[in-house]
Amino acid sequence: MTGQPRLKLALMGLGRLGAIRARILTFQQPRIEFVAACDTKPGAGEWAAANLPESVKFYADPEDCMKNSGCEAVLISTGTATHAPLICLALNLNLHVMCEKPISVDVLTTQEVVAKAASKPHLKFLVPFSRRYDTSYRTVKKMVENGELGEVHAVETACIDKQDPSGFFVTFSAQSGGIFVDMGIHDIDIGRYFLDVKNGLSNPKKQVNRVVAMGQQVVYSELTKYGDADNGWGMVEFANGKILTTHLGRTLMNGYEAPTRVCGTKAHSLIGANSVMNRVEIRDEYGVRTATTPDAFMLYDTSFINDLEEFSGAILDNSPMSCTSEDAFEAAKIVTALQYSFRTRLPVYFDDNGLPIMEAVEVNGSAKEKA
Ligand SMILES: NC(=O)c1ccc[n+]([C@@H]2O[C@H](COP(=O)([O-])OP(=O)(O)OC[C@H]3O[C@@H](n4cnc5c(N)ncnc54)[C@H](O)[C@@H]3O)[C@@H](O)[C@H]2O)c1
């Protein structure tokens, strides 16, 4: 690649996702020069020294990293609560930004960040929803575009994690925004991706008519105090008449399952219907068995190669990106409305400006949503 321009990029956050990102940046991104990594937690420098190439400079302070590493772009893979301030800091320093979902757990902050990114059109801003970068979802998208499924009128998804005896997500719930906001954003995004939600609108600002959600705490009763569920069901009626349903869960015993059914008038297509880890079948006294994909992290490799390739291509070649700021904002509005609907047991309608109509709700002593 000598002589080819490469994008100088710094990675913020070396946690579960950041470690995968660091490996991909090191070995699988020929158009990116991985110049720096940053993490504020104690011990992160030692981890970086042991696991990253010597050429990657470690910083414990994000502002120092963004100002002094020579990076032109940042990939923000930190905890959700830090996304909005880090995005704004990077944009103020004239850096291109790619940030893991979600921008924030509240709609107003998301709106402010999206507006800030829009005010810097010379900078690329990408929140990559991973399913849009997965080859199976892309194959079905082509089938939809070619009309092979007929008129696509509904999408049904499920996303169910393996039960985690440590109950990590129970304490995580206080910051995650809840199961609809944290987990469901992928399902909402993929529904929007297939349902052509901007087409056939009488009011272009309003993409959604109403949402309704229900949920349970079947294993983790402590979630009640965070206004959260370990199983949740959401329905979204888009303004063009298309319907999305989703079942989100944290209590599966065999592994991780995330099937998506795209319903068309000529055909249905199913992605990930049987979440097998490989093609091996065991035939024994229990019957015919396959191993299940243990968690979502196993599926990220291809998506994470594709989204980083797209981000660097967008900056270096001005090529188009698969997700826009509007996609991040629209998905954020819907998941926040679903979480609100679950908490209040009420349907949420969207107004003519496309905003969900919600009052502030008290959850664990603090207001969680605003209209
Ligand atoms: N498919 C997906 O798109 C997907 C999947 C999983 C997680 N996520 C998102 O990715 C993000 C990271 O998830 P994770 O599971 O890796 O979390 P994590 O808690 O394992 O890691 C976050 C890391 O960021 C570091 N950090 C926190 N604040 C920082 C700051 N200001 N500057 C630098 N470093 C900081 C922490 O010390 C930690 O090491 C979350 O927002 C999550 O919602 C996206």
The ligand as a MOL file (V3000), in Angstrom:
LIG
                    3D

  0  0  0     0  0            999 V3000
M  V30 BEGIN CTAB
M  V30 COUNTS 44 48 0 0 0
M  V30 BEGIN ATOM
M  V30 1 N -23.1820 -4.1680 17.4460 0
M  V30 2 C -22.9770 -3.0450 18.0410 0
M  V30 3 O -23.1390 -2.0540 17.3930 0
M  V30 4 C -22.5830 -2.9930 19.4760 0
M  V30 5 C -22.4600 -4.1670 20.2120 0
M  V30 6 C -22.0510 -4.0790 21.5440 0
M  V30 7 C -21.8160 -2.8460 22.1200 0
M  V30 8 N -21.9980 -1.7250 21.3700 0 CHG=1
M  V30 9 C -21.7440 -0.4040 21.9680 0
M  V30 10 O -20.3400 -0.2160 22.0580 0
M  V30 11 C -20.0160 0.5580 23.1960 0
M  V30 12 C -18.9220 -0.1450 24.0110 0
M  V30 13 O -19.4120 -1.3920 24.4670 0
M  V30 14 P -18.4470 -2.3930 25.2660 0
M  V30 15 O -19.2670 -3.6100 25.4980 0
M  V30 16 O -17.1310 -2.5180 24.5730 0 CHG=-1
M  V30 17 O -18.2400 -1.5950 26.6500 0
M  V30 18 P -17.0830 -1.8170 27.7240 0
M  V30 19 O -17.6170 -1.2720 28.9900 0
M  V30 20 O -16.6000 -3.2240 27.6870 0
M  V30 21 O -15.8850 -0.8920 27.2180 0
M  V30 22 C -15.9150 0.5080 27.2440 0
M  V30 23 C -14.4810 0.9970 27.4650 0
M  V30 24 O -14.4520 2.4060 27.2950 0
M  V30 25 C -13.5820 2.9390 28.2980 0
M  V30 26 N -13.9390 4.3450 28.5160 0
M  V30 27 C -15.0030 4.8340 29.2110 0
M  V30 28 N -15.0180 6.1840 29.1480 0
M  V30 29 C -13.9610 6.5550 28.3800 0
M  V30 30 C -13.4830 7.8090 27.9060 0
M  V30 31 N -14.0980 8.9450 28.2190 0
M  V30 32 N -12.3890 7.8100 27.1180 0
M  V30 33 C -11.7690 6.6640 26.7920 0
M  V30 34 N -12.1790 5.4420 27.2050 0
M  V30 35 C -13.2750 5.3840 27.9790 0
M  V30 36 C -13.8110 2.0620 29.5310 0
M  V30 37 O -12.7460 2.1520 30.4300 0
M  V30 38 C -13.9460 0.6850 28.8730 0
M  V30 39 O -12.7100 0.0180 28.7630 0
M  V30 40 C -21.3380 0.7590 23.9570 0
M  V30 41 O -21.8420 2.0300 23.6970 0
M  V30 42 C -22.2710 -0.2850 23.3800 0
M  V30 43 O -23.6190 0.1230 23.3810 0
M  V30 44 C -22.3460 -1.7670 20.0680 0
M  V30 END ATOM
M  V30 BEGIN BOND
M  V30 1 1 1 2
M  V30 2 2 2 3
M  V30 3 1 2 4
M  V30 4 1 4 5
M  V30 5 2 4 44
M  V30 6 2 5 6
M  V30 7 1 6 7
M  V30 8 2 7 8
M  V30 9 1 8 9
M  V30 10 1 8 44
M  V30 11 1 9 10
M  V30 12 1 9 42
M  V30 13 1 10 11
M  V30 14 1 11 12
M  V30 15 1 11 40
M  V30 16 1 12 13
M  V30 17 1 13 14
M  V30 18 2 14 15
M  V30 19 1 14 16
M  V30 20 1 14 17
M  V30 21 1 17 18
M  V30 22 2 18 19
M  V30 23 1 18 20
M  V30 24 1 18 21
M  V30 25 1 21 22
M  V30 26 1 22 23
M  V30 27 1 23 24
M  V30 28 1 23 38
M  V30 29 1 24 25
M  V30 30 1 25 26
M  V30 31 1 25 36
M  V30 32 1 26 27
M  V30 33 1 26 35
M  V30 34 2 27 28
M  V30 35 1 28 29
M  V30 36 1 29 30
M  V30 37 2 29 35
M  V30 38 1 30 31
M  V30 39 2 30 32
M  V30 40 1 32 33
M  V30 41 2 33 34
M  V30 42 1 34 35
M  V30 43 1 36 37
M  V30 44 1 36 38
M  V30 45 1 38 39
M  V30 46 1 40 41
M  V30 47 1 40 42
M  V30 48 1 42 43
M  V30 END BOND
M  V30 END CTAB
M  END
